[in-house]
């Protein structure tokens, strides 16, 4: 189906070849408005692209440029909790690779487990824990499925983003992200356990995306926009509406940071 999706893209954006792919998480869809000479293709027109039922995920592939860097941006993603299938992003990410993307930037909304990292902050993901031990590579054959996940979050890309953040005076924390299935939020007991394990942020996405990026030979970078403290770490009431409301500050900073990063490539 990825080949079929690429045919649709080539028909609608003749001659376009991307260098960087992006996946925009909850509340980050507005980043696509900063892309110039843009061509937007709804997921419903692309074979194998599933439309998320979650608010804040527009469901479009946007092709164009940030500065002189050609990008292919997935405006929204399907989540494991929507159908219990970890392979939902396989076709979209393979399509990005077939369009020429050698690097993938992933964003998400996440809960902080570090008291010093408050809602509105940003966390660069250094490593992850696949806590539910599901894989988007299930059902594949051949030796390629045994993917090396050491330095899955590319050290050079991380170093470059840290330099850009420092120059812009944007505070960028770094830590370990844990993927949990959702869609319910974690209990205070679960958050307490994760903190003791050394987890810094928790969310319901990203890990399958990065595994797929590595499988398809792409370097990966991921940043969490912190929207809440983990359950039991504050008096706030957790909900998706709360997440979206808290995204405004974090998404504005993350958009500025990624635009500057892409312009410098």
C-alpha positions as CSV (number, residue, x, y, z in Angstrom):
1,X,0.0,0.0,0.0
2,X,2.9,2.3,0.5
3,X,3.7,2.2,-3.2
4,X,0.1,3.1,-4.0
5,X,0.3,6.0,-1.6
6,X,3.5,7.3,-3.2
7,X,1.7,7.2,-6.6
8,X,-1.0,9.5,-5.2
9,X,1.6,11.8,-3.9
10,X,3.6,12.0,-7.1
11,X,0.4,12.7,-9.0
12,X,-0.5,15.6,-6.7
13,X,3.0,17.0,-6.1
14,X,4.9,16.2,-9.2
15,X,8.7,16.1,-8.8
16,X,8.6,16.6,-5.0
17,X,11.2,14.7,-2.9
18,X,11.4,15.2,0.8
19,X,14.5,15.1,3.1
20,X,12.8,15.2,6.5
21,X,9.7,13.5,7.6
22,X,7.6,14.7,10.6
23,X,4.8,13.4,12.7
24,X,2.8,16.1,14.5
25,X,1.3,15.0,17.8
26,X,-1.8,16.3,19.6
27,X,-2.0,20.1,19.4
28,X,0.9,20.4,17.0
29,X,-1.1,20.5,13.8
30,X,-0.6,24.3,13.4
31,X,3.1,23.6,12.5
32,X,1.8,22.7,9.0
33,X,0.7,26.3,8.5
34,X,4.3,27.4,8.5
35,X,5.2,25.2,5.5
36,X,5.5,27.2,2.3
37,X,4.6,26.0,-1.3
38,X,2.5,23.4,0.5
39,X,0.5,20.6,-1.0
40,X,-1.9,18.9,1.5
41,X,-3.4,15.5,0.8
42,X,-6.1,14.1,3.1
43,X,-5.3,10.6,4.6
44,X,-8.6,9.3,3.1
45,X,-7.0,9.8,-0.3
46,X,-3.9,7.8,0.6
47,X,-4.1,4.0,0.6
48,X,-3.1,2.5,4.0
49,X,-3.3,5.8,5.9
50,X,-5.7,5.6,8.8
51,X,-7.6,8.7,10.1
52,X,-7.3,9.2,13.8
53,X,-10.5,9.7,15.8
54,X,-8.6,11.9,18.3
55,X,-9.2,15.7,18.5
56,X,-6.1,17.6,17.4
57,X,-5.1,15.2,14.6
58,X,-6.2,16.6,11.2
59,X,-5.3,13.6,9.1
60,X,-3.3,15.1,6.3
61,X,0.0,14.6,4.6
62,X,1.5,18.1,4.0
63,X,4.4,18.5,1.5
64,X,6.4,21.6,1.1
65,X,9.4,23.6,2.5
66,X,10.7,25.0,5.7
67,X,13.3,27.5,4.5
68,X,15.0,25.4,1.8
69,X,14.4,22.1,3.5
70,X,11.8,19.9,1.8
71,X,9.6,18.2,4.3
72,X,6.8,15.6,4.4
73,X,4.6,16.2,7.4
74,X,2.1,13.8,8.9
75,X,-0.5,16.0,10.4
76,X,-1.8,13.5,13.0
77,X,-1.2,9.8,13.8
78,X,-3.2,6.7,14.6
79,X,-2.7,5.4,18.1
80,X,-2.4,1.9,19.5
81,X,-5.4,2.5,21.8
82,X,-7.7,3.2,18.8
83,X,-7.7,-0.4,17.6
84,X,-5.2,-2.4,19.6
85,X,-2.9,-2.8,16.6
86,X,0.7,-1.5,16.9
87,X,1.3,-1.5,13.1
88,X,-1.0,1.4,12.2
89,X,1.8,3.8,11.3
90,X,3.7,1.3,9.2
91,X,2.4,2.5,5.8
92,X,2.6,6.2,6.5
93,X,6.2,6.0,7.7
94,X,7.3,3.7,4.9
95,X,5.7,6.2,2.5
96,X,7.8,9.0,4.0
97,X,10.9,6.9,3.4
98,X,9.9,6.2,-0.2
99,X,9.5,9.9,-0.7
100,X,13.1,10.4,0.2
101,X,13.1,11.1,3.9
102,X,16.3,10.1,5.6
103,X,15.3,11.7,9.0
104,X,12.1,11.6,11.0
105,X,11.1,14.1,13.6
106,X,8.3,13.0,16.0
107,X,6.4,15.2,18.4
108,X,3.9,14.2,21.1
109,X,2.0,15.5,24.2
110,X,3.3,13.9,27.3
111,X,3.1,13.9,31.1
112,X,6.1,14.9,33.1
113,X,7.5,12.7,35.9
114,X,10.2,15.2,36.8
115,X,9.0,17.8,39.3
116,X,11.3,20.4,37.8
117,X,9.7,20.0,34.3
118,X,6.3,21.7,34.4
119,X,3.4,21.9,31.9
120,X,4.4,24.1,29.0
121,X,8.0,22.7,28.9
122,X,9.8,20.6,26.3
123,X,11.6,17.4,26.8
124,X,14.0,15.9,24.2
125,X,13.7,12.2,24.2
126,X,17.1,10.5,24.9
127,X,15.7,6.9,25.0
128,X,12.5,5.1,25.6
129,X,10.9,2.1,27.5
130,X,8.4,0.1,25.4
131,X,6.4,-0.6,28.5
132,X,3.7,-2.6,26.9
133,X,6.1,-4.6,24.7
134,X,4.1,-4.4,21.5
135,X,5.9,-3.9,18.2
136,X,4.9,-2.3,14.8
137,X,7.1,-4.9,13.2
138,X,4.8,-7.8,14.2
139,X,4.1,-10.1,11.2
140,X,7.1,-9.0,9.1
141,X,9.6,-11.6,8.0
142,X,13.4,-11.6,7.3
143,X,16.4,-10.5,9.3
144,X,15.6,-6.8,8.9
145,X,12.9,-7.0,11.6
146,X,15.6,-7.5,14.3
147,X,16.2,-3.8,14.6
148,X,19.1,-2.4,16.7
149,X,17.6,0.2,19.0
150,X,20.8,1.5,20.5
151,X,20.9,5.3,19.7
152,X,17.4,5.0,18.3
153,X,17.2,8.8,19.0
154,X,20.0,10.0,16.9
155,X,22.8,11.6,19.0
156,X,23.8,14.1,16.2
157,X,20.3,15.3,15.7
158,X,19.8,15.6,19.4
159,X,23.0,17.6,19.8
160,X,22.0,19.9,16.9
161,X,18.6,20.6,18.4
162,X,20.1,21.3,21.8
163,X,22.4,23.9,20.2
164,X,19.5,25.5,18.4
165,X,17.5,25.6,21.6
166,X,20.4,27.2,23.5
167,X,20.8,29.9,20.9
168,X,17.1,30.6,21.1
169,X,17.1,30.5,24.9
170,X,14.4,27.8,24.9
171,X,14.8,25.5,27.8
172,X,15.0,21.9,26.5
173,X,15.1,19.2,29.1
174,X,16.2,15.6,28.1
175,X,15.0,12.3,29.4
176,X,13.6,8.9,29.0
177,X,10.0,8.4,27.7
178,X,7.8,5.5,28.5
179,X,5.1,4.3,26.1
180,X,1.9,3.1,27.8
181,X,-1.2,1.8,25.9
182,X,-3.9,4.2,27.1
183,X,-6.4,5.6,26.4
184,X,-6.9,6.0,30.2
185,X,-4.4,8.0,32.0
186,X,-2.0,6.3,34.5
187,X,-2.8,5.8,38.2
188,X,-0.7,7.5,40.9
189,X,0.6,4.0,41.7
190,X,1.7,3.5,38.1
191,X,3.4,6.9,38.0
192,X,5.2,6.1,41.3
193,X,6.5,2.9,39.8
194,X,7.6,4.5,36.6
195,X,9.5,7.3,38.5
196,X,11.4,4.6,40.5
197,X,12.3,3.0,37.2
198,X,13.9,6.2,36.0
199,X,11.2,7.4,33.6
200,X,11.0,11.1,32.9
201,X,7.9,11.4,30.7
202,X,5.0,9.2,29.8
203,X,2.7,9.1,26.8
204,X,0.7,6.9,24.4
205,X,2.6,7.2,21.1
206,X,6.0,7.8,19.5
207,X,7.7,4.5,20.4
208,X,6.1,2.6,17.4
209,X,7.0,5.5,15.1
210,X,10.6,5.4,16.1
211,X,10.9,1.6,15.8
212,X,9.5,1.9,12.3
213,X,11.9,4.8,11.4
214,X,14.8,2.6,12.5
215,X,13.4,-0.4,10.5
216,X,13.2,1.7,7.4
217,X,16.7,3.1,7.8
218,X,15.8,6.6,9.0
219,X,17.5,8.6,11.8
220,X,15.0,9.7,14.4
221,X,14.5,12.7,16.7
222,X,11.6,13.1,19.2
223,X,10.4,15.9,21.4
224,X,7.6,15.8,24.0
225,X,5.5,18.9,24.7
226,X,4.8,18.6,28.4
227,X,1.1,19.1,29.1
228,X,0.6,17.8,32.6
229,X,2.3,16.3,35.6
230,X,1.9,12.6,36.1
231,X,-1.1,11.4,38.1
232,X,-0.7,12.1,41.8
233,X,2.1,14.7,41.3
234,X,-0.3,17.7,41.2
235,X,-3.9,18.6,42.0
236,X,-4.8,19.0,38.3
237,X,-7.6,16.9,36.8
238,X,-6.4,14.9,33.8
239,X,-8.4,14.8,30.5
240,X,-7.8,15.1,26.8
241,X,-9.4,18.6,26.9
242,X,-6.9,19.6,29.6
243,X,-4.0,18.2,27.5
244,X,-5.1,20.3,24.5
245,X,-5.5,23.4,26.6
246,X,-2.0,23.1,28.1
247,X,-0.5,22.5,24.6
248,X,-0.8,26.1,23.6
249,X,2.4,27.3,25.3
250,X,4.4,24.2,24.7
251,X,3.4,23.9,21.0
252,X,4.3,27.5,20.3
253,X,7.8,27.0,21.7
254,X,8.2,23.6,20.0
255,X,7.0,25.0,16.6
256,X,9.6,27.9,16.9
257,X,12.3,25.5,17.8
258,X,11.7,23.0,15.0
259,X,11.3,25.7,12.4
260,X,14.7,27.1,13.3
261,X,16.2,23.6,13.4
262,X,14.9,22.8,9.9
263,X,16.0,26.1,8.4
264,X,19.5,25.4,9.5
265,X,19.7,21.9,7.8
